[in-house]
Amino acid sequence: MDLLALKENLMACAPGRWVLLAASKLYGWAGWLDRLAYQNGWKTVKSVNGRVVCIGNITAGGTGKTTAVLLAATLLAKKGMRVAIVSRGYKRQQKSKEAVVLFDNPDADWRMAGDEPFMMSRVLSQYKVPVVIAADRALAATEALRRFKSQIVLLDDGLQHHRLKRDANIILVDAKNPFGNGYLLPYGNLREPLEGLKRAALIILTHCDQATPRELEDIKDKIREYNDTVEILESEHKPEYYFDICQSRKVGLDEVKGKAACFCALGHPETFEKTLENLGLTLAQKWRFPDHQFYTEDHLRTFEETRNGLPLVTTFKDFVKFPDNWREILTKDVYVLSVNLKIRGGEKEEEKLEQVLYPKR
């Protein structure tokens, strides 16, 4: 049984809810003590010789954090900046104490880095953006600065990581479900109390196309209760194209039509499925897996044998975790949907993001 199913079972009964609520209190105290330790110097904050900007969440999963990191890195790279991404490599299968560097190494194994860092490295390969992975983010940042002379380090999903000193925090808030039920994990989905919004130099609301204008204003009002000066940008996730992995070619969004099957292992799979439906697909079959699921040959055979000849659609994050012999099992009509984060308001609003990432001197 995965953790999500366990939580659902516990929430279904009063004793289970009390267990989760008690665990939530303990989680909150542990986080408070950790923050207090760094604030009072009981734990050492590590500074590095370069600008560090954190892009993170105040809630668990589903905000679109990875696409925000990709957008930030792309904007900086297009400006000619030397940028690197630092990540802990959540749920990577092969861990080492040394930093793992993804840069211009096509034979790299995603198991050493984790699915999201590996995917980011592949997407950003054209911009020569290194991705450095280590449980010790300060070690990873130091390695990025030493090896690549990076002008800016993007700390991926590090809002609750306090050991590495950062120059600015960008916090993402999901407009579909901004703060859950208001409780900390595991009773709710908050990683820390909403007071954490005070640390934001910029807040990006994601999935704004799935909320009404009134709902967006309510979210902004709530944010300003904790940070009344922060700039708040609105954004949407925009599909760009399908990539036919069997033929290694881009396919227009209007070229995949009618009934289809899909699978994913995401924090909020319903968002991916809704996107496909909005593109005009009728999802006859859906497979959902726990976030960061590793795919086996048996998984792929199940997809192939039961999709009844329908197109099969997934995400880049899922595709990078296919077994090496996937081509022997999946032979045609398998597509990866490419999705990018778009800031509403065009270049003028993007400039606000750029100013936080790397202020003009």
URNOR-V139840 format. One line per field, one symbol per residue. ss: DSSP state (H for helix, E for strand, L for the rest). phi: phi as a letter, one per 20 degrees, with the letter a starting at -180 (. if undefined). psi: psi as a letter, one per 40 degrees, with the letter a starting at -180 (. if undefined). Layout:
ss = ???
phi = ???
psi = ???
This chain:
ss = LLHHHHHHHHHLLHHHHHHHHHHHHHHHHHHHHHHHHHHLLLLLLELLLLEEEEEEELELLLLLHHHHHHHHHHHHHHLLLLEEEEELLLLLLLLLLLLEEELLLLLLLHHHHLHHHHHHHHHLHHHLLEEEELLLHHHHHHHHHHHHLLLEEEEELLLLLLLELLLEEEEEEELLLLLLLLLELLLLLELLLHHHHHHLLEEEEELHHHLLHHHHHHHHHHHHLLLLLLEEEEEEEEEEEEEELLLLEEELHHHLLEEEEEEELLLLHHHHHHHHHHLLEEEEEEEELLLLLLLLHHHHHHHHHHLLLLEEEEEHHHHLLLLLLHHHLLLLLEEEEEEEEEELLLHHHHHHHHHHHLLLL
phi = .fffffffffffcggffffffffffffffffffffffffenfdeeeecerfccedbcedemnenffffffffffgfffeneeccddbemgmfeddbfffeddalcfefdfffdoffgffffffegfelefcddafeffffffffffedlfebdeeelcfeedfefcebdddecfffbfclendfgefdcfebffgfffeeebcdedlffdcegffffffffffffdbedffdddbcedfdaedfffdlbfcffeedcmfbdbbaccfcffffffffffeoedefbcddcggmgeedgfgfffgffdelmfgdcbdfgfffdffgegffdddbldcdeecdedefnmfffffffffffbgff
psi = hiddddddddeeiddddddddddddddddddddddddddeedihhhiigihhhhhaieihieefddddddddddddddeeihiihhiefhfidhiidihhhhhfgeeihddddidddddddddeddefhihhhidgdddddddddddefhdhhhhhffdehedhhidihhhhhhddgdebeeiiiedaehdiiededdehdihhhifdeeiidddddddddddeddgeeihhiiiihhhdiihhddefiihideehiaiiiiiigidgddddddddddeeihgdihhhiihfhhhidddddddddeefeiihhaiddddeeiidfddedheifhihhhhihhhieadddddddddddghh.
